[in-house]
Amino acid sequence: MKTLLIMTVGQTDVQLVVGGQRHKLDGNTCGTLHDAIRERSWSVIDAPNERSRDLINSLPEGEVKLCTPKLDAVLSFTGDTPPTAALIFETNREGKRDPRMSGEVVEHRLRERGISQVKRVAFLTGTEQLEDPSNDLDAVVRRAVVATLSNAIGQQVGQLNKGDRVLVATTGGLAAANELINELVRLHAVGGPSVTVLEVPDRDRVQGEDVAVPEKFHPAAGYRARWQALSLVEKGNLLGAWGAVSHLEREPGQEWVKVVKWLYNFAASLPNQDCEIEVLKHPRMAVRSALRVELALRAGDIPRAVHGTVAFFESALWDRLKEKTTPHSTKKRLFRLNPAPAAELVRERDTTKLADLPRSKQDEDKKKPFIFKEPDEYGDWYWIDDNEVCAVMLAKHYLGSETLTSLGQAVNKTRDLRNDVAHNEPTPSLMDDARQRMQEAGLWSESDPCSFLSQPLVQNVLKELCVSEPSELLVKLLAEVRRRLTSL
């Protein structure tokens, strides 16, 4: 396993050892002191536990003894598996404050400790500034600096594989750059090595060894993830919402993540036994199907909305048929019917495939009854043809549902769209045509985005299934999700 250490250095990463104590350099003259150290003989020793509160603003006589307490703490954290390579971000600017020698000293220390693959990148040189207040896009960190950081990180992280790791220790330097570096590392490591961000907390006591620890979870990160997830849910993107927050699933105090997991399980049709949002487990298949269509339309996912619209009719049909059928214990698609179907709706089942019949015979059979009596060996069991025209005939002649019949007739006008979506590349022109045809059939609204639950054809069917306020199904779901994600 390879381990890459990415570290930033600033004024306090290199300290002076005098009289067995370590001293920070005076920040106002740090660059000047670094220039003076370069002119002298210097070496790096282990950081003493004793530290002085006195700042160094001039060098003592003789050889200069330096230490790197933060780096030493990071290397101590790695234990018996030290980094195999290191990337050091430094600044090398003019002026008396810039810690322009810190990267050189840290590299020297790393090589002394047996780490030979060390790369230093100066992201600010000369008189460059981190930000440019005159340009909104560069007001926090200039784009040129971002490019330098990203390219260096991408090059080093790109050499690692899954199973390798990256340790990020942005212990010094400029806070805005450090925050950016942490996120750039996470970005470039997606699908590859694991990332651990380390911090070396400042100690209040005068004596004591510096210790590197994994970064503590910041409450702001949790709330940032909440609003990002909620924003995606509002737009109908349940899968994306889970992708945005799944990394927090095992973080202490982030139990709210389970709400987004319930939505993800619903969208992906995964088991959802512990879900506490009842509508996501509604006993009526049509309710769940209608929600999927409405969410797909919000997300602009026309192919999924087309599939779902046809599936809604089929779900509603079987929600009603289940009230009147008893399934066979072993024979799939065999049912007892209560009440029994009228004789004119039943015929003996011909097992010859419709596709094997001549076209004239196919057209004739499509007009025939649609509830088939199975051979006598099965007793009073029926096979139900719920395809296309037959499904509408079931709704009209057996279930006696005008609302379901009207919906089925509208769906049959657009049913071929499901095949187009399934078997063709869903091009923009094809999707525009699908949207227009769904609107003309009264299945989708003409609003932007389209709506499914607002349509009378849909509402009437759901009301017949004893669903109150069907137009509010998604509104209430989103309100409940919002309540759970905004509560402490």
C-alpha positions in Angstrom: 0.0 0.0 0.0 1.3 3.4 -0.9 0.8 6.5 1.3 1.0 10.0 -0.1 1.4 12.9 2.4 0.1 16.2 1.2 1.2 19.1 3.5 1.1 22.8 3.6 3.7 24.9 5.4 3.7 28.3 6.9 5.4 30.4 9.5 5.0 28.0 12.5 5.9 24.8 10.7 9.7 25.5 11.1 10.8 26.6 14.6 14.1 27.5 16.2 15.7 25.4 19.0 17.5 27.5 21.6 18.6 26.3 25.0 16.6 23.0 24.7 13.4 24.9 23.9 11.6 25.5 20.7 10.7 29.0 19.7 8.3 30.3 17.0 9.7 32.9 14.6 8.4 36.4 14.8 5.7 36.5 12.0 6.5 40.1 11.1 10.2 39.2 10.2 9.8 35.5 9.3 11.0 35.9 5.7 14.0 38.0 6.8 14.9 35.3 9.3 14.6 32.6 6.7 17.0 34.5 4.4 19.5 34.7 7.3 19.2 31.0 8.1 20.1 30.2 4.5 23.3 32.1 4.9 24.2 30.0 8.0 24.9 26.3 8.7 21.7 24.7 9.8 20.3 21.3 10.8 17.0 19.8 11.8 16.6 18.0 15.1 13.7 16.3 16.9 11.3 18.9 18.3 11.8 19.4 22.1 8.7 19.1 24.2 9.6 22.3 26.0 8.5 25.4 24.2 9.0 29.0 24.9 6.5 31.8 24.6 9.2 34.2 23.4 9.2 34.8 19.7 12.5 34.8 17.8 13.3 38.0 15.9 17.1 37.5 15.6 19.3 34.5 15.2 21.6 33.3 17.9 25.3 32.8 17.3 26.6 29.5 15.9 24.9 26.7 14.0 21.2 27.1 13.7 19.1 24.3 15.1 15.7 23.9 13.6 12.8 21.6 14.2 9.5 20.7 12.5 7.0 19.8 15.3 3.9 19.6 13.1 5.6 17.3 10.6 7.0 15.2 13.3 3.5 14.8 14.8 2.2 13.7 11.4 5.0 11.2 10.9 4.4 9.8 14.4 0.7 9.3 13.5 1.8 7.1 10.6 3.7 4.8 12.9 5.3 1.8 11.2 3.9 2.7 7.8 5.4 6.1 6.9 4.5 7.9 3.8 6.0 6.6 0.6 5.8 10.1 -1.1 5.1 13.6 -0.1 3.7 16.7 -1.8 4.5 20.0 0.0 2.7 23.2 -0.8 4.7 26.3 0.0 4.9 30.0 -0.8 8.1 31.7 -2.1 7.3 35.4 -2.1 9.3 38.5 -1.6 8.8 40.4 1.6 9.9 40.1 5.2 6.9 38.0 6.4 6.8 35.1 3.8 8.0 31.7 5.2 9.9 31.0 2.0 12.3 28.4 3.5 9.7 26.3 5.3 9.2 23.9 2.4 13.0 23.4 2.0 13.4 22.5 5.7 10.4 20.2 5.7 11.7 18.4 2.6 15.1 18.0 4.3 13.4 16.5 7.4 11.3 14.1 5.2 14.4 12.9 3.3 16.3 12.4 6.6 13.4 10.1 7.7 13.8 7.9 4.6 11.1 9.5 2.4 12.8 10.1 -0.9 9.9 11.0 -3.2 9.3 14.6 -2.2 7.8 17.2 -4.5 7.5 20.9 -3.5 5.1 23.2 -5.3 5.2 27.0 -4.7 1.7 28.3 -5.4 2.6 31.9 -4.7 5.9 33.5 -5.9 7.3 37.0 -6.3 4.7 39.5 -5.3 1.6 37.3 -6.0 -1.4 37.5 -3.7 -3.7 34.6 -3.0 -6.8 36.6 -3.9 -7.7 39.5 -6.2 -10.6 41.5 -4.7 -11.1 43.4 -8.0 -12.5 40.2 -9.7 -15.4 38.4 -8.1 -14.2 35.0 -9.5 -10.8 35.6 -7.9 -11.9 37.3 -4.7 -11.1 34.4 -2.4 -8.5 32.4 -4.3 -7.3 33.3 -7.7 -8.2 30.8 -10.5 -4.6 30.6 -11.5 -3.7 29.4 -7.9 -6.6 26.9 -8.0 -5.2 25.5 -11.2 -1.7 25.1 -9.8 -3.0 23.3 -6.7 -5.4 21.1 -8.6 -2.8 20.1 -11.2 -0.2 19.2 -8.6 -2.7 17.2 -6.5 -4.2 15.4 -9.6 -0.8 14.4 -10.8 0.3 12.9 -7.4 -3.1 11.3 -6.5 -3.5 9.9 -10.0 -0.5 7.6 -9.4 -2.4 5.9 -6.5 -4.8 3.0 -6.6 -7.8 1.9 -4.6 -6.4 0.6 -1.3 -3.7 3.3 -1.2 -4.2 6.3 1.1 -3.7 10.0 1.2 -2.9 11.9 4.4 -3.6 15.6 4.2 -2.1 17.9 6.8 -2.9 21.5 6.0 -1.3 22.6 9.2 0.2 25.8 8.1 0.0 28.5 5.5 -3.1 30.3 4.3 -6.4 29.2 5.6 -8.4 29.8 2.3 -5.8 27.8 0.3 -5.8 25.0 2.9 -9.6 24.6 2.8 -9.4 24.4 -1.0 -6.6 21.8 -0.9 -8.6 19.5 1.4 -11.5 19.5 -1.1 -9.3 19.2 -4.1 -7.7 16.1 -2.6 -11.2 14.6 -1.9 -12.2 15.4 -5.5 -9.2 13.8 -7.2 -9.4 10.7 -4.9 -12.9 9.8 -5.8 -12.9 6.1 -6.8 -9.3 5.8 -5.8 -7.3 6.0 -2.5 -8.8 6.7 0.9 -8.3 10.2 2.3 -7.6 11.2 5.9 -7.4 14.8 6.9 -5.1 15.4 9.9 -4.8 18.4 12.2 -2.2 19.2 14.8 -4.2 21.1 17.5 -2.3 24.0 19.3 -1.7 23.2 22.9 -2.3 25.7 25.7 0.4 24.2 28.0 4.0 25.2 27.7 5.2 21.6 27.6 3.9 18.6 25.7 4.4 16.7 22.5 2.4 17.8 19.4 0.0 15.1 18.3 -1.7 14.7 14.9 -5.3 13.5 15.0 -7.9 12.9 12.3 -9.9 16.1 11.6 -12.9 16.5 13.8 -16.3 16.6 12.1 -17.5 20.2 11.9 -21.2 20.8 12.5 -21.3 23.2 9.6 -20.4 20.3 7.2 -23.5 18.4 8.4 -25.8 21.3 7.8 -24.2 22.0 4.5 -24.9 18.5 3.5 -28.5 18.8 4.7 -29.4 21.7 2.5 -27.6 20.2 -0.5 -29.6 17.0 0.0 -32.9 18.8 0.5 -32.3 20.9 -2.6 -31.8 17.8 -4.7 -34.9 16.1 -3.2 -37.0 19.2 -4.0 -35.8 18.8 -7.6 -36.8 15.1 -7.7 -33.3 13.8 -7.7 -33.5 11.2 -4.8 -30.5 9.1 -6.0 -28.4 12.2 -6.3 -29.4 13.4 -2.8 -28.1 10.1 -1.3 -24.9 10.3 -3.3 -24.3 13.8 -1.9 -24.6 12.7 1.8 -23.8 8.9 1.9 -20.3 9.6 3.2 -21.9 10.9 6.4 -23.9 7.7 7.1 -21.6 6.6 9.9 -20.7 10.0 11.3 -21.9 10.4 15.0 -24.7 12.9 15.3 -25.7 12.6 11.6 -28.7 10.3 12.1 -30.8 12.5 9.8 -29.0 10.8 6.9 -31.3 7.8 7.2 -34.1 10.0 5.9 -32.3 10.5 2.6 -31.4 6.7 2.6 -35.2 5.9 2.8 -35.8 8.1 -0.2 -32.9 6.5 -2.1 -34.2 3.0 -1.3 -37.7 4.1 -2.5 -36.2 5.5 -5.8 -34.1 2.4 -6.3 -36.8 -0.1 -5.3 -34.7 -1.5 -2.5 -36.0 -3.0 0.8 -37.1 -0.2 3.1 -38.4 -1.9 6.2 -37.2 0.7 8.7 -38.6 3.6 6.8 -40.8 5.9 8.9 -42.4 7.8 6.1 -45.6 6.0 5.4 -46.3 7.2 1.9 -43.1 5.6 0.7 -44.5 2.2 1.8 -48.1 2.9 0.8 -50.1 -0.3 0.3 -51.4 1.0 -3.0 -48.9 0.4 -5.8 -50.5 3.3 -7.7 -49.6 5.8 -5.0 -46.0 4.9 -5.1 -46.0 4.8 -8.9 -47.6 8.2 -9.1 -44.9 9.7 -6.8 -42.2 8.2 -9.0 -43.7 9.9 -12.0 -44.0 13.3 -10.3 -40.4 13.1 -9.0 -39.1 12.1 -12.5 -40.9 15.1 -14.0 -39.4 17.5 -11.4 -36.0 16.1 -12.3 -36.6 16.5 -16.0 -36.1 12.7 -16.5 -38.6 12.2 -19.3 -37.6 8.5 -20.0 -38.3 7.6 -16.4 -41.5 9.6 -16.4 -42.7 7.9 -19.6 -42.1 4.4 -18.1 -43.8 5.5 -14.9 -46.9 6.9 -16.5 -47.7 3.6 -18.2 -46.7 1.7 -15.0 -49.2 3.9 -13.0 -52.1 2.6 -15.0 -51.0 -1.0 -14.7 -50.4 -0.5 -10.9 -53.9 1.1 -10.4 -55.5 -1.7 -12.5 -53.9 -4.4 -10.2 -54.7 -2.4 -7.1 -58.4 -2.8 -8.1 -58.0 -6.4 -9.3 -56.4 -7.5 -6.0 -59.7 -6.6 -4.3 -61.4 -9.2 -6.4 -58.8 -11.9 -7.0 -57.1 -14.7 -5.0 -53.8 -15.8 -6.5 -52.9 -19.5 -7.0 -50.4 -20.8 -4.5 -48.0 -22.1 -7.1 -49.2 -21.1 -10.6 -48.1 -17.6 -11.4 -50.8 -15.5 -13.1 -53.6 -17.8 -12.1 -56.5 -16.3 -10.0 -59.9 -17.1 -8.6 -62.3 -14.2 -9.3 -65.0 -12.9 -7.0 -67.4 -12.1 -8.5 -66.9 -14.6 -11.3 -66.7 -12.9 -14.7 -69.6 -12.9 -17.0 -69.6 -15.6 -19.6 -69.1 -13.2 -22.5 -65.8 -12.1 -20.9 -64.4 -15.7 -20.8 -63.0 -18.0 -23.4 -60.8 -21.0 -23.4 -57.1 -20.1 -23.3 -55.3 -20.7 -26.6 -51.6 -21.2 -25.7 -50.5 -20.4 -29.3 -48.5 -17.2 -29.1 -50.2 -14.2 -30.7 -47.0 -13.4 -32.6 -47.2 -16.8 -34.3 -50.6 -16.1 -35.8 -51.3 -14.4 -39.1 -51.9 -10.7 -38.9 -55.6 -11.0 -39.6 -55.9 -13.6 -36.8 -53.9 -11.3 -34.5 -56.3 -8.4 -35.1 -59.3 -10.7 -34.6 -57.9 -12.1 -31.3 -57.3 -8.6 -29.9 -61.0 -8.0 -30.0 -61.9 -11.2 -28.2 -62.6 -11.6 -24.5 -59.7 -11.1 -22.2 -60.3 -13.5 -19.2 -59.2 -17.0 -20.0 -60.5 -20.1 -18.5 -57.6 -22.5 -17.7 -57.9 -26.2 -18.6 -60.2 -28.3 -16.3 -57.2 -29.7 -14.4 -56.9 -26.3 -12.6 -60.6 -26.0 -11.6 -62.1 -22.5 -11.5 -58.9 -20.6 -12.1 -58.4 -17.9 -14.6 -55.5 -16.4 -16.5 -56.0 -12.6 -16.9 -54.8 -10.8 -20.0 -53.8 -7.3 -18.8 -52.0 -6.1 -21.9 -53.0 -2.9 -23.7 -56.5 -3.0 -25.1 -57.4 -6.0 -22.9 -56.4 -4.0 -19.8 -58.9 -1.2 -20.7 -61.6 -3.9 -21.3 -60.9 -5.3 -17.8 -61.3 -1.9 -16.3 -64.5 -1.2 -18.2 -66.3 -4.5 -18.3 -65.1 -6.4 -15.2 -64.2 -3.7 -12.8 -66.8 -1.2 -14.0 -64.5 1.7 -13.5 -65.0 4.6 -15.8 -62.1 6.6 -14.3 -59.7 3.7 -14.8 -61.1 3.1 -18.3 -60.5 6.8 -19.2 -56.9 6.6 -17.8 -56.2 3.4 -19.7 -57.5 4.8 -23.0 -55.2 7.8 -22.6 -52.3 5.6 -21.7 -52.9 3.4 -24.8 -52.6 6.5 -27.0 -49.0 6.9 -25.7 -48.0 3.4 -24.8 -45.7 3.1 -27.8 -43.5 5.8 -26.2 -42.4 3.3 -23.5 -41.1 1.0 -26.3 -39.4 4.0 -27.9 -37.7 4.9 -24.7 -36.7 1.3 -23.9 -35.3 0.4 -27.3 -34.1 3.7 -28.8 -31.7 6.4 -27.8 -33.8 9.0 -26.0 -32.8 12.0 -28.1 -33.9 15.5 -27.3 -36.4 15.5 -30.2 -37.8 12.2 -29.2 -38.3 13.4 -25.6 -39.9 16.7 -26.8 -42.3 14.6 -28.8 -43.0 12.4 -25.8 -43.7 15.4 -23.6 -46.1 16.9 -26.2 -48.0 13.6 -26.6 -48.3 13.1 -22.9 -49.7 16.6 -22.5 -52.1 16.1 -25.4 -53.4 12.9 -23.8 -54.1 14.8 -20.6 -51.5 12.7 -18.6 -49.0 15.5 -18.0 -49.7 19.2 -17.4 -48.3 21.9 -19.7 -46.5 23.6 -16.8 -42.7 23.8 -16.5 -41.8 21.3 -15.1 -44.7 19.1 -16.1 -46.9 17.7 -13.4 -48.6 14.3 -13.2 -50.5 14.5 -9.9 -52.3 17.7 -11.0 -54.1 15.9 -13.8 -57.8 15.0 -13.4 -57.3 11.6 -15.1 -54.7 10.7 -12.4 -56.5 12.3 -9.4 -59.8 10.5 -10.2 -58.1 7.1 -10.2 -56.3 7.8 -7.0 -59.6 9.0 -5.3 -61.3 5.8 -6.4 -58.5 4.0 -4.6 -59.5 6.0 -1.5 -56.5 8.4 -1.6 -57.4 11.7 -0.2 -55.9 14.9 -1.7 -53.9 13.1 -4.4 -52.6 16.4 -5.7 -50.8 16.9 -2.4 -49.0 13.6 -2.2 -45.6 15.0 -3.2 -46.1 18.3 -1.4 -46.8 16.4 1.9 -43.8 14.1 1.3 -41.5 17.0 0.7 -42.8 18.8 3.8 -42.1 15.8 5.9 -38.6 15.4 4.6 -38.0 19.1 5.1 -39.2 18.8 8.7 -37.0 15.9 9.5 -33.9 17.5 7.8 -34.3 20.9 9.5 -34.9 19.6 13.0 -32.0 19.3 15.3 
